[in-house]
Amino acid sequence: MAKIEIYSSPFCGYCHRAKRLLSTKGASFTEIDVIADPTRKAEMVKRANGGRTVPQIFINGVHVGGSDDLHALDRQGKLDAMLAASA
């Protein structure tokens, strides 16, 4: 199973949307709340090559992008293969 990390905020609708898609796929993920732990925001920006908005999603260490990017991968039929690959 893939290692999935999501930098998020509890008030973010896009974060909830991305997590819902992953959950419907049966994927487990680690959620990093940048509001509860603000020091993680700088880590997120660095890992996401300057991306400052949440969510920022990583699958097996690869930056996928945000919720719209995740849904685009699903529409293109690429997400399931990424989720099946192990870290």
Backbone torsions as a table, in degrees:
resi	resn	phi	psi	omega
1	MET	NA	146.2	-178.1
2	ALA	-71.5	151.3	173.1
3	LYS	-93.2	116.6	-176.1
4	ILE	-117.0	130.4	176.8
5	GLU	-124.3	134.8	178.9
6	ILE	-128.2	117.2	171.0
7	TYR	-83.5	126.2	-172.3
8	SER	-147.9	178.6	174.4
9	SER	-135.4	144.2	-178.8
10	PRO	-67.2	-14.6	-176.3
11	PHE	-100.8	8.9	-171.6
12	CYS	-99.8	113.9	178.6
13	GLY	-63.7	-36.7	178.3
14	TYR	-65.8	-34.3	177.0
15	CYS	-63.8	-46.5	179.5
16	HIS	-61.9	-38.7	-179.5
17	ARG	-64.4	-44.3	179.8
18	ALA	-65.6	-43.5	-180.0
19	LYS	-65.4	-36.2	178.0
20	ARG	-63.8	-43.3	178.7
21	LEU	-61.4	-46.7	179.9
22	LEU	-62.6	-40.1	179.9
23	SER	-64.6	-39.3	178.6
24	THR	-66.4	-23.1	177.4
25	LYS	-86.2	-3.8	-179.8
26	GLY	77.9	17.3	-178.1
27	ALA	-88.7	136.3	174.0
28	SER	-95.7	151.3	-176.5
29	PHE	-147.2	158.6	174.4
30	THR	-100.4	124.4	180.0
31	GLU	-100.8	130.0	179.0
32	ILE	-113.8	108.1	-176.7
33	ASP	-83.7	108.7	-176.9
34	VAL	-77.2	-10.0	175.0
35	ILE	-83.9	-46.2	179.9
36	ALA	-68.1	-31.4	-179.4
37	ASP	-133.0	81.8	-175.1
38	PRO	-58.7	-23.2	178.9
39	THR	-65.4	-22.7	179.9
40	ARG	-75.3	-17.7	179.2
41	LYS	-62.9	-44.2	178.9
42	ALA	-62.3	-39.6	176.4
43	GLU	-60.8	-43.8	179.7
44	MET	-61.5	-47.2	-178.0
45	VAL	-60.5	-42.0	179.1
46	LYS	-64.9	-48.2	-178.7
47	ARG	-66.0	-32.1	-176.7
48	ALA	-92.1	17.7	178.7
49	ASN	52.5	45.3	176.8
50	GLY	97.5	-5.2	178.3
51	GLY	-63.8	122.2	-175.1
52	ARG	-108.7	-11.7	-177.4
53	THR	-95.4	154.2	175.9
54	VAL	-103.3	150.3	-0.2
55	PRO	-81.9	157.1	166.0
56	GLN	-120.6	124.8	-170.7
57	ILE	-117.2	135.9	178.1
58	PHE	-126.2	131.8	175.9
59	ILE	-120.8	118.2	-175.8
60	ASN	52.7	40.1	176.8
61	GLY	81.4	-4.9	-180.0
62	VAL	-93.4	128.8	179.4
63	HIS	-72.5	118.4	180.0
64	VAL	-90.1	-35.1	-177.0
65	GLY	117.7	-143.6	-178.3
66	GLY	-102.1	-163.5	-177.4
67	SER	-62.2	-44.6	-180.0
68	ASP	-61.7	-38.6	178.6
69	ASP	-65.4	-41.9	178.6
70	LEU	-61.9	-45.0	179.0
71	HIS	-66.5	-34.8	177.2
72	ALA	-64.0	-41.3	176.9
73	LEU	-60.6	-39.1	179.3
74	ASP	-65.7	-45.3	178.8
75	ARG	-61.7	-33.1	-179.9
76	GLN	-81.0	-4.5	179.5
77	GLY	78.0	18.4	-176.6
78	LYS	-100.5	-19.2	-173.8
79	LEU	-67.6	-42.9	-177.0
80	ASP	-58.9	-40.5	178.8
81	ALA	-65.7	-39.2	178.2
82	MET	-64.5	-39.5	-178.6
83	LEU	-71.8	-26.9	-179.6
84	ALA	-79.9	-23.8	-178.5
85	ALA	-72.8	138.3	178.4
86	SER	-88.3	155.3	-176.8
87	ALA	-69.2	NA	NA
